[in-house]
Amino acid sequence: MPEEFFAPISNQQTPPTYKFFDGKEWKDSTSGKTSDVISPIDASVVGKIQVVTTNEIDAVMEATYVTQRSWEATPLHQRVKIMHLAADWIRHFEEYLSSLLSREIGKTLEEAKSEIKRTADLTDYFADEVQSLRGETLDSDNFPGYDKGRIGIIERVAYGTVLAIAPFNYPVNLSASKIVSALLMGNSVVFKPPSQGAISGLHLARIFQKAGVPPGVIACVTGGGGEIGDYLVTHKRVDLITFTGSSDTGLAIAQKAGMIPLVFECGGNNPAVVMPDADMNLTAREIIKGAFSYAGQRCTAIKYVLGTKQTLEQLLGEVQKQMPEFVKMGDPRSPETKLVGPVISQDAATKIETAINDSIQAGATLVTGGKQNNSFIEPTILINVKPTMATVATEVFGPVVSFVAVSDMGQAVTIINESRFGLQASVFTKDEGAGIAFAKELNVGTVQINGSPQRGPDHFPFLGVKASGLGVQGVRYSLESMSRLRPIVLNKPQ
């Protein structure tokens, strides 16, 4: 029963007060402070989380530092077995975790179930893939001027303690992608879940504990980023930071963290480029999905559409025709709701509405939506939008898509490449050769041809350029990112 399995992490009251995990025990913070986690659906209190102290962070960091070496020395097959068991537990509690996820962050039940299932599959895939990573040996006489007197033994080793900072929009999946890759490569992990999404993150930490991760190897600390964030990212025991969140927060972390490795997935203001020959039925469907899934609260969401005036007019008609089939705003726990529930908070909704109104005041035309009701924002389409307007120039984390007319495809390239963001872009055309040629002109991490931006499949490389990220993720790439090369040179007398 989930109640028994997860019993140690809270006091079982209504609403429950959750504990933090110091690596060995589930504890109340000595601060005596808690923070409410408010459901964006109805403003009810889902639960309370601890606000840990800097002394508690110090203790956690020392514990993970001490245990990391023994964890790295644990045979790989044992680490793999633990991760497979964690995947089994995630699947076992799919219904329970999906319901919690929906209430805590406002995902539709369909989207929540998809995240939980994907997390289990990802954990298994990581555990399988890590077994194919190999070191190598190098002979010195390959380089001019050297004889066979040296042999290079190149192995992969852990960094040490990884600080994993996860976002609210995928608090189970993106947390697991960081934790699993770090643990499999022999690192210890200090996990900081998002304030909104922390309860789901605490449940995930409990699963890793029950799956057999040894005491002290993984810890989960909670509290607001403003309260403990700076202390965490500048802590002397942190050897690598993996972070998903806004570009501004990522930049602030990078400036404070100093000379340690960083793996960041940051903001994405992803464009969709529609060429005149595009299949309008397919393009409209992908843009609707890309713009409005999880109310647009995805770093890979489509935020603006580029095309000639005639092409956009044709596309707009097709989008309006298909919207009722694929989009219906409502309570995300209801099977009637499609793609669009609430955004994460009323404050977030207010910021989105402000960006919409700013664009309208600057000359954009509202086609549909645009209104706020508590944490809900109507699915919104704007036309006659310029690249300098708020809904294109900034990352609006909500169900808003802007249509931007260009004179030709060259202007589209310029707009995309001059943006501070560079996560993904989509290109829609029936001519795949033209699509590939156009993709090569774009300074973004990934280009999708005839599909909306997305993170998966999870074994593909996933990265951002410019303000959209540092490093590369994706199963094998994440494992490599969570480890470093250690060459050992054997000098042989000749």
N, C-alpha and C positions, 0 to 999 in steps of 0.2 A: 504493500500500500504506500502511495506517495507520502501520506501524512507521517508514517513511521520512518520512512527513508530520510525525509528532510526535517524530521523533528528537531535535531540539534541546532538548526540554524536560526530558530526564532523562539519566541516565548509562547506561541500558540494562542495568543489572545486575538481579539477582533477590534481594530486591525492589528496584525502582529507587529512586534518590534523585532527586527532581524539583528543578528550578531555579526561581527566581522570574524574572519578566520586568520589567526596569527601563524598558521602553518601547522599547528598541532591541535589547537582548541578553538571552539567557537565562543567568542567573548563579547560582553558589553564593554564599550569604551570607558576608560576612567574619566573621560571628559564630561560624562553625564549628559552629553548633547546627542540629539537625534535629528534627523531631517525627514520630513514627510515626502513620500512618493505619491504624487497625485495622478489619478487616471485622467488622461485627456478626454475620455469619453463623457464622463459625468461629474468630474471634479471630486470624486470620492477618494478617500485615502486608501491606497492599496496596502501600504505598510510604512513602517518607519525604519530608517537605516542609521547605523552608528556614524558619528563624526569622530574619527580617530585622532589621536594626539600625535605630535611629532615624536614623543618618546616611544609610543607604540610603533610608529613607523621605523624608528631606529632598531627596536627589538626584532621586528619582522625582517629587516634588511640583514641584521647580523645572523639570524637563524638561516635564512636562505643562502647567505655567504658560506656558512659553516657546512651546510649539507650538500652544497652543489658538487663538490669534488667526488663525494661518494656516489651521488646520483649519476654523474658522468661515467664513473667506473662500473656502474651496473651494466651487465651484458645487454646489448641492444635488443636481443630477442625478448628479454623481460620487459623492457620499456615498451616494446611493440605490443606485447600481450596486455599490458595495462591499458594502452590506448584503445585496443579492440574491445576490451571490457567496458571502457567508458562509452564507446559508441553504442554498445548493446544497451547500456543503461539509458542513454539519451533516447533511443528508439522505444524502450520500454515505457518511458514516461512522456511519450509524444503528446498524448491528449492533455495531460496535466500541464505540461510546459507550454503548449500552444495556447491554452486558455489563459494562463498567467501572462504570457507575452501579449496577447490581445488586450487584456485589461490594462496592463502596465504601460504599453506604448501605443495602443490604438491601432494595431494592425488588424486587418480582416482575419478571420479564423483560417481562411484558405492560405493567406500569405504567412501566417504564423506557423501553420502546419508545414508549409513548404520550407520555412527556415529551419525548423527542428529536424526534419528529415534530411535536409541538405547538410546539416551539421554532423549528423551521424555518419552519413556517407563520406563526408570530407575527412572526418577523423579516421575512418577505416582506410581511406585512400592514402592519407599521410603515413599511416603505420605500414602500409605495403610499400610505398615509394621509398621510404627511408632505407629499406633493406637493399636497394639498388645503388645507393651512393657508394662510391669507391674512392679510395686514395689512389696515388700513382707513384711510380718511381721514374726518375729521370737520369739519363747517363750524361756525364759531363762532356764527353767528346763530341756531342752534337753541336757544340758551339766552337767556332774557330779559335785555335790557340790552346785548347784544352785536350788532354789525353783522357784515358779511362780512369783517372785517379780519384774521381769523386762520384758518388751515387747520391742523388737527392731522393729522400723518402718524404713524400708530401701527404699529410693526413689532415682530416677535418676535425676540429676540436670546438668545444663550446666556448662562448664568450665569458660566461659566468652567470651573473644575475640579470635577467631580462625584466624590464618594466614594461608591462603590457597595458596600454590605455585604450579602452574600447569606446565606440560611439553608441548613442541611444537607438539608432535605427536598425541595427542588427546586433543586439546585445548578447545573443547566444552564438550566432554563426561567426561573426568577426572576432569575438572573444576567443572562441575555440580555435580559429585559424592561427591566432597568435600563440595561444597557450600550447597547443598540441605540437606545432612545429618547434617551438622553443624547448619543450620537455624532451621530445624525441632526440634532439641533438645534444642533450645532456646539460642544458641550462636549468637553473632554478628560476622561478617566476614569481614576481610580485605583481598581482593583477589588480588594476584599478578600474572597476566597471563604471559606466556612466551613472550620474546621479539618477537620471530617469532611465531605467533599465537595470538598475543595481540589483533589484530583487531577482530578476532572471539570472544575472551574473553570479549571485551568491549560490543559487541552485546549481549552476554549472560547476562552481568550485567544489560543492559538496559531492557532485558526481565524480570528479577526479579524485577526491579524497577516498571515496568508497571503492573506486576502481583499483586502488592500491598505490597511488603516488605516495612515497614515504613522507613521514612527518618532516616539516621544515622545507620541503622542496617547492611547494606552491602555497602562497598566501593570498588572501583577498582583503584589501583595505577599502573602506568606503568613506565618503565625505565629499563636499563640493570641491570642484577644481580650484576655486579661489581660496579655499581653506587649506588644502593639502597638496595641490598640484605643484606649486613651485618647489616645495620641500622634497617631493618625490623626484622630480626631474633633475634636481641638482645634487641628489644624494651621492655620496662618495662610493657607495656599494653598487650602484647601478652601472652595468657594463654595456648595455644596449637598450635603446628605447624603441618600441614599436607602437605606433600611434595612428588612430584613424579619427579624423575630425576636421574642423574648419581650417582653411589656409592660414587665417590670422593666428589661431591658436598654435598651429604647427610651426609657424615662423617664430612665435614667442618661445616655444619649447626649444627649438633649434638654437636660438640665440643664448638661452640660459644653460643648455646642457653641456656645452663645451665639446671637447674632442673625443666623443664617443660615437660609435656607429648609430645611425638613425634609419629606421624603415617607416616611412610615412605614407599614408593615403589621405590626401586632403581634398579640398573643394573641387568640384567639377561643374562648369557651366557649359554643358555639352550641347553642341549644335547638331542639327540634322540638315544636310544639304540635299535639296530635291532638284534633280536635273529634269529638263523638259520631257525626257522619254520615260520617266519613272512610271511604274505600275501604281496608279493612284490608290487603288483599293488596298494593296499591300502597304503602301507608304502611310496611308491614313491610319490603318490598324496598328502599325508599329509605333507611330508617333503618339497615338492615344495611350498605348501601353507604356511607352517610354516616358511620357510626360506625367501620367496620373497614377501609376502604380504606387502603392503606399503613400498616397496623397502627395506625390512628388518629392518625398523626403529620402532621396537616394542620391549619393554622389554621382551616380551614373544616369540620373534622370535627364531627359531631353528638356532643355530650357528655352531654346529658340530654334526657329526653322528659317533657313536661307533658300531663296529661289527667286526667279524672275517674277515680276508682278503677275503675269498671266499664269504662270505655274502655280503660284500661291493661291490665286483666286480659284483655280480648279481644285487644288488640294483642300482648301477650306470647305468647299461644298461637300466633299467626300468625308471629311472629318466630322462635320455637323450631322451628316447622314448616319454615321456609325456610332456616334457618341452614346445615344440611348441604349444601344446593345451592350456596350462594354463598360459604361460608367454610370454608377448610381451612388450618390453620397448618402451615408447613414451610419448607424451604430455598427461598428466593425464586427460585432458578435452576431449580427443578423445575417442569415444566408442571402437576404435580399440585397445587401450592400455589395457593390462592385468597385474595387480599386481604391475608392476615396472614403476614408473615415476621417477622424480629426487629425490635425497636426499635433505636435507633441505638447503644446501648451497654449493657453490663451495669449500669452505674451508673444509667442512665435506667430500666432495667427494675426495679431495686430501688426507686427513687422511686415508680414506678407501683404496685408491689405494696404499698408502705407506705400510699399514698393509699387503695387498695382496703381494706386492713385497718383503717385509721382509720375509714372509713365503716361497716364492719361492726361495729366496736367501739362506734360511736355509735348503732347500731340498724338499719342497713341489712341486707337479706337477700341473700345471694349465690345467684343462680340458676344460673349456669354460669361456668366459667373461674376466674380469680383467682390462678393459680399462675405462678411464675416459674421458668424454666430458662435460666440464663446470660442471654443477651440476648432471650430469647423470653418473652412474656407471653401467656397464653391469652386468647382473646377473652372478654370479661367482661361479664355483665349483672347489675346490682344493682337490686333493688326496695325499696320502703319507704324511699326516700332523701329526706332533707330538704335544702332549699337551703343550709343552713349546713354540711353535711358536705363532706369534702375533695374528693370526686369531682364536686361541683357548684360549690363555692365557689372552687376553683382550676382552672387549666387543666392537666388530666392528659393529657400528650402520649403517649397509647397507646390500645390497643384496648379501651376501657372506656366503657360507656354506662349511665346511671343513670335509673331510672324514678321520677318525682316526682309524686305524686297531688295534685291541687288540688280545691278545692270547686267552683270555677267558673272561667270564662275570665278574669274580672276578676283573680282571684288570680294566674293565669298571667302576665298583663300586668305586675303588680306585681313578681313574681319576676324577670322578664326585665329590666325597667327599673331595678331596684335593683342589678343585677349591675354590677361594675366593667367588665365587658367589653361590647362592642357591635359585633361584626363582622357576623354574619348570624343569621337565624332562619328556621325552616321552619314553615309552617302547612299542615296537611292537612285538607281538607274538600271535599265535593262541591259546596258552595255558593260559587262563586267570588266573588260579591258580599260574602258574609260574610267570606271570606278577605281580601279587599282592605280591608274596613272594619277588621278585626282588625290587619292589617299597619300601618295608619296610626296605631295606638296604640303601636307599639313603637319604642323609641329604640335602633335598631341601624342598621348601614350599609345592608344589603340584606335584604329579606324574600323568601324563596322560597315560592311556593304550590304545593303538591303536588310538591315536589322537594326533594332534599337540598341543603344549602349547597354552593356551588362558586364558584370564581374566574371561570370562563368563562360565556358566550363572551367572549373576550378583548377584544372591542371594546365591551363593556358597561362602565359605570363600576364600579369596585371600590374600596370604602373602608370604614373602620371609624370608629366614634365612641367616646367615652370612652377607656378604656385600650387600645383596639384599633387605633388608628392616627391618622395625620395626613395630610391631603391626599387626592387622588383619583388612582387608577390606572385602567388600561384604555387601549387603544391611543391614541386621540386625547387622552384626558385625561393620559396619561403624557407625551406629547409636549409638551402645554401646561405640565405641571408642570416639565419640564426646560428651560423657557425663561421669559423675563420680557418684559413689555411695555416698549418704549422709545418714548415719544411725542416727536416733534419738531414744534415749533410754528412755523409760518411766519407771521410778522407782516407784513402787507401795508399799506403806507401808503395812507390813504384821501384 
